[in-house]
Amino acid sequence: MLYNATELYHAPFFAFYHDLSAPDPYYILPILLGVFMVLQQKMTPSTMDPAQAKMMMFMPILFSLFMIFLPLGLVLYIFVNTVMTVVQQWMHHKDLSFRDLLRGGWRKAA
């Protein structure tokens, strides 16, 4: 059905985003995506090798760079999914403060 919906092409979306099929002209969502991916990595409990942990913290930066060139709709989809995952993990671990989160407190508790 959406394949034939040509009226959705270049349809205004929100604020200054006018086309979800074009890359983000202001690089706002790819940067926010990287920030939330780092936050998600900090919230995820794991007992991995320190070298692998450093690589996993480098991945959000690389992923954000890739997202600069991809359509805004895809970046928005991944961003919303990441934010919802962070909120879900936050709700699951309400007993720890935000400072504990940034210090990796959930990893120590696991």
Secondary structure, 3 states (H helix, E strand, C coil): CHHHCHHHCCCCCECCECCCCCCCCCCHHHHHHHHHHHHHHHHCCCCCCHHHHHHHHHHHHHHHHHHCCCCHHHHHHHHHHHHHHHHHHHHHCCCCCHHHHHCCHHHHHC
